[in-house]
């Protein structure tokens, strides 16, 4: 969650690369999510649009003290990939007709007296040979009809093992010996780890082993000066941040889920986590509906100087809370915060560890789009760095120096360095 800086006279937005004028502001404690956004020009491609018109405020939602309540709906594990199925067996080749035994022509007998007797004997022998051939059909099939070979399509994520056996020889030196090949195939499916819980979600989370983000071009149009421009900007920014994070989830086999982004244009926003005013928070994330709220009136040009990279830095910060939700960190943090008391020293330190961690995540993302072939250069990076050191110290977000230092740590592009839960208390003060 980002608090709102104190009001200031609106200054003309400087060009990209200029630092501009940044006002410090008092950061209030985190608040719940919001409402009132413009419907985007059209639905995003995909199973369901993630840019939605915020619902009208519902009665019964009142601001809740302390951190907004988080709900954790069960996310179904993606179904396992279906294994290869064997095609129907190859039809048995038609049996070749067995050649009948050759009947030799008897030589002409010089003794006509015995011709009939010899002829009768030859006929008896021939009929005997024919009878043997007709009476042994299985021998014929084994010799001329080889067993079918099982074949399966290859590729995919399957592993196959093949065992080759040789058929028993049959009588007759000239009969070919067919072979039978049987193929067995084992299907492997990607495994999804359960969401970490308890101490593991904070100190031993698998996400810390995911490494860094790949360089990419990210160039949202303009900057969020009103509802339509804000929707266009964040609609283009969301795929950039997702491309940065999804490989990290894949490497650690944690389940990823898309967030929704709303761009409220009013002064208050209503969500399942409560109602928030732009005087209390400029942007926030509600885990109950996995939605990021980027307000227009809470993030003004006199604070950001109209620098697009500052808006991206704030957006990446809020997206970091979505990452914390997906990795189980938010649930455990809220549980411990409730136990300690949200306003107690221990409860406030837990909140700061959470906020400073997503500051580190923001720095990771910004570094991944600098000098990557897109519009953002080292000069823009330096301006964003100054912006992230401009926060006024807050009991929920830490000192101005720590707020900026954790952002700088993230620019080293190794998520293991964003482990605020094991950092000394002085580094999260």
C-alpha positions as CSV (number, residue, x, y, z in Angstrom):
1,X,0.0,0.0,0.0
2,X,1.2,3.5,-0.8
3,X,0.1,6.5,1.3
4,X,-0.6,9.8,-0.3
5,X,1.8,12.7,-0.2
6,X,0.6,16.1,1.2
7,X,-1.1,18.3,-1.4
8,X,1.1,20.6,-3.4
9,X,0.8,22.9,-6.4
10,X,0.8,20.9,-9.6
11,X,4.0,21.4,-11.5
12,X,4.4,20.8,-15.3
13,X,5.5,17.2,-15.9
14,X,9.2,17.0,-16.8
15,X,10.4,15.0,-19.7
16,X,11.5,11.4,-19.2
17,X,15.0,11.2,-17.7
18,X,14.6,14.4,-15.6
19,X,14.3,14.0,-11.9
20,X,11.6,16.6,-11.4
21,X,10.3,17.8,-8.1
22,X,9.3,15.2,-5.6
23,X,7.3,16.0,-2.5
24,X,7.7,13.9,0.7
25,X,4.6,12.8,2.4
26,X,3.3,11.2,5.5
27,X,2.6,7.5,5.0
28,X,-0.4,6.3,6.9
29,X,-0.9,2.7,8.0
30,X,-2.0,0.3,5.2
31,X,-5.7,0.4,4.3
32,X,-8.1,-1.8,2.4
33,X,-9.0,-1.8,-1.3
34,X,-11.0,0.5,-3.5
35,X,-13.6,1.2,-6.2
36,X,-14.6,3.6,-8.9
37,X,-12.8,3.0,-12.1
38,X,-13.5,3.5,-15.8
39,X,-14.3,0.5,-17.9
40,X,-11.5,-0.2,-20.3
41,X,-12.2,0.2,-24.1
42,X,-12.6,-3.5,-24.5
43,X,-12.0,-6.8,-22.6
44,X,-8.5,-8.1,-22.4
45,X,-7.9,-11.3,-24.3
46,X,-7.9,-14.4,-22.3
47,X,-10.4,-16.4,-20.2
48,X,-11.6,-13.4,-18.3
49,X,-10.9,-9.7,-18.4
50,X,-8.7,-8.5,-15.5
51,X,-9.5,-4.8,-16.0
52,X,-13.0,-4.5,-14.6
53,X,-15.4,-1.6,-13.9
54,X,-15.3,-1.3,-10.1
55,X,-18.6,-2.2,-8.6
56,X,-20.8,0.4,-7.0
57,X,-20.2,0.8,-3.2
58,X,-22.2,-1.7,-1.2
59,X,-23.8,-1.0,2.1
60,X,-22.2,-2.5,5.1
61,X,-18.6,-1.9,4.1
62,X,-16.9,0.2,6.7
63,X,-13.3,1.0,7.1
64,X,-11.6,-1.6,9.2
65,X,-8.8,-0.8,11.6
66,X,-5.3,-2.2,11.0
67,X,-4.3,-4.2,7.9
68,X,-7.1,-5.2,5.6
69,X,-8.4,-8.8,6.2
70,X,-7.0,-11.3,3.7
71,X,-8.9,-14.2,2.3
72,X,-7.2,-17.2,0.8
73,X,-9.5,-19.0,-1.7
74,X,-8.3,-22.4,-2.6
75,X,-6.8,-22.4,-6.0
76,X,-7.2,-25.7,-7.9
77,X,-4.1,-27.5,-8.9
78,X,-3.8,-27.6,-12.7
79,X,-4.9,-30.9,-14.0
80,X,-2.1,-33.3,-14.8
81,X,-1.3,-33.6,-18.5
82,X,-3.0,-36.6,-20.0
83,X,-0.6,-39.4,-20.9
84,X,-0.2,-40.8,-24.4
85,X,-2.7,-43.4,-25.3
86,X,-1.7,-46.3,-27.5
87,X,-3.3,-46.3,-30.9
88,X,-5.2,-49.4,-32.1
89,X,-3.0,-52.3,-32.8
90,X,-1.6,-52.6,-36.3
91,X,-3.8,-55.0,-38.2
92,X,-2.2,-58.4,-38.6
93,X,-0.9,-58.8,-42.2
94,X,-2.9,-61.0,-44.4
95,X,-1.6,-64.6,-44.4
96,X,0.2,-65.4,-47.5
97,X,-1.1,-68.5,-49.3
98,X,1.1,-71.4,-48.5
99,X,2.6,-73.0,-51.6
100,X,1.4,-76.4,-52.3
101,X,4.0,-79.1,-52.6
102,X,5.3,-79.5,-56.1
103,X,4.2,-82.6,-57.8
104,X,7.0,-84.0,-59.9
105,X,6.0,-85.3,-63.3
106,X,6.6,-89.0,-63.4
107,X,9.0,-90.2,-66.0
108,X,7.5,-92.2,-68.8
109,X,7.5,-95.8,-67.9
110,X,9.0,-98.1,-70.4
111,X,6.8,-100.8,-68.9
112,X,3.2,-99.9,-69.8
113,X,2.0,-102.7,-67.7
114,X,2.9,-101.0,-64.4
115,X,2.0,-97.3,-65.4
116,X,-1.3,-97.3,-63.7
117,X,0.2,-98.6,-60.4
118,X,2.9,-96.0,-60.4
119,X,0.4,-93.2,-61.1
120,X,-1.8,-94.3,-58.3
121,X,1.2,-94.3,-55.9
122,X,2.2,-90.8,-56.9
123,X,-1.3,-89.5,-56.3
124,X,-1.4,-91.0,-52.8
125,X,1.9,-89.3,-51.9
126,X,0.7,-86.0,-53.2
127,X,-2.5,-86.1,-51.3
128,X,-0.6,-86.9,-48.2
129,X,1.6,-83.8,-48.5
130,X,-1.4,-81.6,-49.1
131,X,-3.2,-83.0,-46.1
132,X,-0.2,-82.1,-43.8
133,X,-0.1,-78.5,-45.1
134,X,-3.8,-78.0,-44.6
135,X,-3.8,-79.6,-41.2
136,X,-1.2,-77.2,-39.7
137,X,-2.6,-73.6,-40.1
138,X,-0.8,-72.2,-37.0
139,X,2.6,-73.2,-38.3
140,X,1.7,-71.2,-41.5
141,X,0.7,-68.1,-39.5
142,X,3.8,-68.1,-37.3
143,X,6.1,-68.3,-40.3
144,X,4.5,-65.6,-42.6
145,X,2.5,-63.3,-40.3
146,X,4.8,-61.5,-37.9
147,X,3.3,-60.1,-34.7
148,X,2.3,-56.4,-34.9
149,X,4.7,-53.8,-33.7
150,X,3.3,-51.3,-31.2
151,X,4.0,-47.7,-32.1
152,X,3.3,-44.5,-30.1
153,X,3.7,-40.8,-31.0
154,X,6.8,-39.3,-29.5
155,X,7.6,-35.9,-28.1
156,X,5.9,-34.0,-25.3
157,X,6.9,-34.5,-21.7
158,X,6.8,-38.2,-21.8
159,X,9.6,-40.7,-21.4
160,X,9.6,-44.1,-23.2
161,X,11.4,-47.3,-22.7
162,X,11.6,-50.0,-25.3
163,X,12.2,-53.7,-24.9
164,X,12.9,-55.9,-27.9
165,X,12.3,-59.6,-28.0
166,X,13.0,-62.2,-30.7
167,X,10.3,-64.7,-31.7
168,X,11.0,-68.4,-31.3
169,X,12.4,-70.0,-34.5
170,X,10.2,-72.2,-36.5
171,X,11.3,-75.2,-38.5
172,X,12.8,-74.7,-41.9
173,X,16.0,-72.9,-42.6
174,X,14.5,-70.4,-45.1
175,X,11.7,-69.0,-42.9
176,X,12.3,-65.4,-41.8
177,X,12.3,-64.7,-38.0
178,X,10.2,-61.6,-37.2
179,X,10.8,-59.6,-34.0
180,X,8.3,-58.1,-31.7
181,X,8.8,-54.6,-30.2
182,X,6.8,-53.6,-27.2
183,X,6.9,-50.0,-26.1
184,X,5.9,-48.8,-22.6
185,X,5.5,-45.1,-22.0
186,X,5.7,-43.3,-18.7
187,X,3.9,-39.9,-18.5
188,X,5.6,-37.1,-16.4
189,X,3.5,-34.2,-15.3
190,X,4.7,-30.9,-13.8
191,X,4.2,-30.8,-10.1
192,X,2.9,-27.8,-8.2
193,X,4.1,-27.3,-4.7
194,X,1.5,-26.4,-2.0
195,X,1.5,-22.8,-0.9
196,X,4.0,-22.4,1.9
197,X,2.5,-21.9,5.4
198,X,3.7,-20.9,8.8
199,X,7.4,-20.1,9.3
200,X,8.3,-21.5,5.9
201,X,6.3,-18.8,4.2
202,X,8.5,-16.2,5.8
203,X,12.0,-17.5,6.4
204,X,12.1,-20.6,4.1
205,X,9.9,-19.6,1.2
206,X,10.9,-21.4,-2.1
207,X,10.5,-18.1,-4.0
208,X,13.8,-17.0,-2.5
209,X,15.6,-19.6,-4.7
210,X,14.1,-18.3,-8.0
211,X,17.0,-16.1,-9.0
212,X,16.4,-12.9,-11.0
213,X,14.2,-11.4,-13.7
214,X,15.0,-11.4,-17.4
215,X,15.6,-8.1,-19.2
216,X,12.6,-7.1,-21.3
217,X,11.1,-4.1,-23.1
218,X,8.2,-2.4,-21.4
219,X,6.7,0.7,-22.8
220,X,3.3,1.7,-21.5
221,X,1.8,4.6,-23.3
222,X,1.9,8.1,-21.8
223,X,1.3,8.3,-18.0
224,X,-1.8,8.0,-15.9
225,X,-3.2,11.5,-15.8
226,X,-6.9,10.5,-15.9
227,X,-9.1,7.4,-16.1
228,X,-8.7,6.5,-19.7
229,X,-4.9,7.2,-19.8
230,X,-4.5,5.3,-16.5
231,X,-6.3,2.3,-17.8
232,X,-4.2,2.3,-21.0
233,X,-1.0,2.7,-19.0
234,X,-1.7,-0.1,-16.4
235,X,-3.2,-2.4,-19.0
236,X,0.1,-2.3,-20.9
237,X,2.2,-2.4,-17.7
238,X,0.5,-5.5,-16.2
239,X,1.8,-8.0,-18.9
240,X,5.3,-6.6,-18.3
241,X,5.2,-7.3,-14.6
242,X,3.7,-10.7,-15.2
243,X,6.4,-11.7,-17.7
244,X,9.0,-10.8,-15.1
245,X,7.4,-12.8,-12.3
246,X,5.9,-15.9,-14.0
247,X,9.3,-17.6,-14.7
248,X,10.2,-17.3,-11.0
249,X,7.1,-19.1,-10.1
250,X,7.8,-21.8,-12.7
251,X,11.3,-22.3,-11.4
252,X,10.1,-22.9,-7.8
253,X,7.0,-24.8,-8.9
254,X,4.7,-22.4,-7.0
255,X,1.3,-21.8,-8.5
256,X,0.8,-18.4,-10.2
257,X,-2.6,-16.7,-10.5
258,X,-3.4,-13.5,-12.4
259,X,-4.4,-10.4,-10.4
260,X,-7.1,-7.9,-11.4
261,X,-6.3,-4.2,-11.8
262,X,-8.7,-1.4,-11.2
263,X,-8.1,2.3,-11.8
264,X,-10.4,4.3,-9.5
265,X,-10.9,8.0,-10.4
266,X,-12.9,9.0,-7.3
267,X,-11.7,10.0,-3.9
268,X,-12.8,6.7,-2.2
269,X,-12.6,3.1,-3.3
270,X,-14.6,0.2,-2.0
271,X,-13.4,-3.4,-2.0
272,X,-14.0,-6.6,-0.1
273,X,-11.2,-5.5,2.2
274,X,-13.0,-2.2,3.1
275,X,-13.3,1.4,1.9
276,X,-10.2,3.5,1.3
277,X,-9.9,7.3,0.7
278,X,-7.2,8.7,-1.5
279,X,-6.2,10.9,1.4
280,X,-5.2,7.7,3.2
281,X,-3.6,5.6,0.4
282,X,-2.6,6.3,-3.1
283,X,-2.6,2.7,-4.2
284,X,-3.2,-0.7,-2.5
285,X,-3.8,-4.4,-3.0
286,X,-6.7,-6.5,-1.6
287,X,-5.9,-10.1,-1.3
288,X,-9.6,-11.0,-0.8
289,X,-10.2,-10.5,-4.5
290,X,-6.6,-10.4,-5.7
291,X,-7.0,-6.9,-7.0
292,X,-4.6,-4.0,-7.4
293,X,-6.1,-0.6,-7.0
294,X,-4.1,2.2,-8.7
295,X,-6.0,5.5,-8.0
296,X,-5.8,8.6,-10.2
297,X,-6.3,11.2,-7.6
298,X,-4.0,9.6,-5.1
299,X,-1.0,9.5,-7.5
300,X,-0.6,13.0,-8.8
301,X,1.9,14.7,-11.1
302,X,3.1,17.0,-8.3
303,X,4.4,13.9,-6.6
304,X,5.6,11.8,-9.5
305,X,6.5,14.7,-11.8
306,X,4.6,12.8,-14.5
307,X,7.5,10.4,-14.8
308,X,6.2,7.0,-16.1
309,X,8.9,5.1,-14.4
310,X,7.6,6.4,-11.0
311,X,4.2,5.0,-11.8
312,X,5.7,1.7,-12.8
313,X,7.7,1.7,-9.5
314,X,4.5,2.1,-7.5
315,X,2.6,-0.5,-9.6
316,X,5.5,-3.0,-9.2
317,X,5.3,-2.3,-5.4
318,X,1.6,-3.2,-5.3
319,X,2.1,-6.2,-7.5
320,X,4.7,-7.4,-5.0
321,X,1.9,-7.7,-2.4
322,X,0.1,-10.0,-4.9
323,X,3.3,-12.1,-5.0
324,X,3.3,-12.2,-1.2
325,X,-0.3,-13.4,-1.2
326,X,0.4,-16.2,-3.7
327,X,3.5,-17.4,-1.8
328,X,1.7,-17.5,1.6
329,X,3.6,-14.7,3.1
330,X,0.6,-12.4,3.6
331,X,-1.4,-15.0,5.4
332,X,1.3,-15.7,8.0
333,X,2.2,-12.0,8.4
334,X,-1.5,-11.1,9.1
335,X,-1.8,-14.0,11.6
336,X,1.2,-12.8,13.5
337,X,0.2,-9.2,13.3
338,X,-3.2,-10.0,14.9
339,X,-1.5,-12.0,17.6
340,X,0.9,-9.1,18.4
341,X,-1.6,-6.3,17.8
342,X,-1.4,-4.2,14.7
343,X,-0.3,-1.1,16.6
344,X,2.2,-2.8,18.9
345,X,5.9,-2.5,18.2
346,X,6.0,-6.1,17.1
347,X,3.0,-5.7,14.9
348,X,4.4,-2.6,13.2
349,X,7.7,-4.3,12.6
350,X,5.9,-7.1,10.8
351,X,4.1,-4.6,8.6
352,X,7.4,-2.8,7.8
353,X,9.0,-6.1,6.8
354,X,6.2,-6.7,4.4
355,X,6.3,-3.2,2.9
356,X,10.0,-3.1,2.6
357,X,10.1,-6.5,0.9
358,X,7.8,-5.3,-1.9
359,X,10.0,-2.2,-2.2
360,X,12.8,-4.7,-3.0
361,X,10.5,-6.4,-5.5
362,X,9.8,-3.1,-7.2
363,X,13.5,-2.4,-7.6
364,X,14.0,-5.8,-9.2
365,X,11.3,-5.1,-11.8
366,X,12.5,-1.6,-12.7
367,X,16.1,-2.8,-13.2
368,X,14.7,-5.4,-15.6
369,X,13.4,-2.8,-18.0
370,X,16.3,-0.3,-17.9
371,X,18.5,-0.2,-21.0
372,X,16.7,-3.2,-22.4
373,X,15.9,-1.6,-25.8
374,X,12.8,0.2,-24.6
375,X,12.3,3.9,-23.6
376,X,13.9,3.8,-20.2
377,X,17.5,4.6,-19.7
378,X,20.0,5.0,-16.9
379,X,18.9,8.6,-16.4
380,X,15.3,7.4,-15.9
381,X,16.6,4.9,-13.4
382,X,18.4,7.5,-11.4
383,X,15.2,9.6,-11.3
384,X,13.2,6.6,-10.0
385,X,15.9,6.0,-7.4
386,X,15.5,9.5,-6.1
387,X,11.7,9.1,-6.1
388,X,12.0,6.0,-3.9
389,X,14.2,7.8,-1.4
390,X,11.7,10.7,-1.2
391,X,9.2,9.0,1.2
392,X,8.8,10.5,4.6
393,X,9.5,8.0,7.5
394,X,6.5,6.0,8.6
395,X,5.9,3.4,11.3
396,X,4.3,1.1,8.8
397,X,6.7,1.6,5.8
398,X,10.0,2.3,7.6
399,X,12.4,5.2,7.5
400,X,13.0,7.1,4.3
401,X,16.5,5.7,4.0
402,X,15.4,2.1,4.6
403,X,12.6,2.6,2.1
404,X,15.0,3.6,-0.6
405,X,17.8,1.2,0.4
406,X,15.5,-1.9,0.0
407,X,14.5,-0.6,-3.4
408,X,18.2,-0.4,-4.4
409,X,18.8,-3.9,-3.1
410,X,16.2,-5.1,-5.5
411,X,18.0,-3.6,-8.4
412,X,20.7,-6.3,-7.9
413,X,18.1,-8.6,-9.4
414,X,18.4,-11.5,-7.0
415,X,15.2,-12.2,-5.1
416,X,17.2,-13.8,-2.2
417,X,18.4,-10.3,-1.3
418,X,14.7,-9.3,-0.7
419,X,14.5,-11.5,2.4
420,X,13.3,-8.8,4.9
421,X,12.0,-11.5,7.3
422,X,15.5,-12.5,8.3
423,X,17.0,-8.9,8.3
424,X,18.0,-7.3,11.5
425,X,15.4,-5.0,13.1
426,X,17.6,-1.9,12.4
427,X,17.3,-2.6,8.6
428,X,13.5,-2.7,8.8
429,X,13.1,0.2,11.2
